[in-house]
Amino acid sequence: MTAISVQNMNVWFGTGALRADAVLDVSFDVNEGEIFGLVGESGSGKSTILRAMVGLVPTWSGTMQIAGETLGKKRSQAFFGNVQMVFQDPYASLHPRHTVDRVLSEVMRLHGIADVDERIVQLLDDVGLGAGFRFRYPHQLSGGQRQRVAIARALAPKPTILLLDEPTSALDVSVQAEILNLLADLQQSQGLTYIMVSHDLGVVGHLCKRIAVMKDGEFVEVLSVEAMRRLEASHAYTKHLLASSIQSVS
């Protein structure tokens, strides 16, 4: 069953002579329980797609159906109960003067979730932190721990879909693997649907089954991760990304 359907999406900034087109006629479907990747260099439009999906960029056209809801310019509270986003920089996305407890409890109260205390303990356990982190502030946490809190916050309203915007790029390489493994475990245990944005083919290859390659706001190719690993790309730009990825690890 389809969880996300985006058809003929265009996203732009500015008007008239100052208009800049960021996403051009992009279409894709993501099934329930699937992990779909968007990969490309910085400025290719990957993150803009996610931001348009959650309503952070209002200047878009096309059609979007997500979690059974046809989207307009505004998003309902039910939408945000079903769809949550994890951002690139876990420090910037957490309020520096709010404890982990307050970060999580405010989200749950906003969504009318009962048993807040019990749910907080469960969330912290789910992301591998434990109750001992409940009353810490962001500055008392490492980068990886902050991202675990950000993931717990996204999970707090019990969504079915997570939009992951470069969730490991601000972390050390050793911590990146831990967060990717956590995301894989959560997806399996909770039956979540992911869209993951990354500029790193290795990162999307770790989690995703299908990958859309973006360049200058357009999809140049959609391929399976198996085809990517076999270097069976058909577009010259995808071949360039694969070659660059191989050189970076050799």
Secondary structure by P-SEA (a helix, b strand, c coil): cccbbbcbbbbbcccccccccccccccccccccbbbbbbbcccccaaaaaaaaaccccccbbbbbcccccccccccaaaaaabbbbcccccccccccccaaaaaaaaaaaacccaaaaaaaaaaaaacccccccccccccccaaaaaaaaaaaaacccccbbbbccccccccaaaaaaaaaaaaaaaaaabbbbbbbcccaaaaaacccbbbbbccccccccccaaaaaacccccaaaaaaaaaaaaaac
